[in-house]
C-alpha cells in the first residue's frame, strides 16, 4: 500500500489517497509526491 500524498506530508489513510504498490517501489519513492517521483524517474531516463 502506498499513500499518494505521504502521511509525512499531510496525507491520510483514506480510500482516495491509497494505491497498491510493491514494497521496493514504495521504499524508493520515500516522501515524494507522484509528480516528484515522475520527475525523478525522468531524470534517470526511466520514464
N, C-alpha and C positions, 0 to 999 in steps of 0.2 A: 504494500500500500504506500502511495506517495501523496503528499499534500501538494496541490498546485501552488498555493500560497503557503510556504512553510510556517509551521507553528511559531518558529523563532522570529518570523516577520509579521506576526499578527493573524495568521491563518488559523482555522479551526477544523476539527474533525467532523465535518458535516458532509452530506451526500454530494453537494456540488463542488467540493474542494478536495475530494479524494479520488484517485485513479489507481488502477493496478500498475505495478512496476516491479521489475526484478530487483533484487537486493543490490546487485552490482551497480546498476544504473542509478538507483536511489542513493547509494553511498557516494557515487561520483558527483551527483547533482548538488549535494550539500544544501545550502540555503538559497540556491538560485531560483529565480522565477523562471517560468518557461521561456520567455524572450531572452533572458540572460543565458540560459542553457543553450538555446539555439545559436546565439551569437558565439558562445564558447566553442560549440561543435564546428561552426563555420570557420572559426579561426584555426582549427586543427585540420581543416579540409575534409571534414566528415559530415557534410550536410546531406 
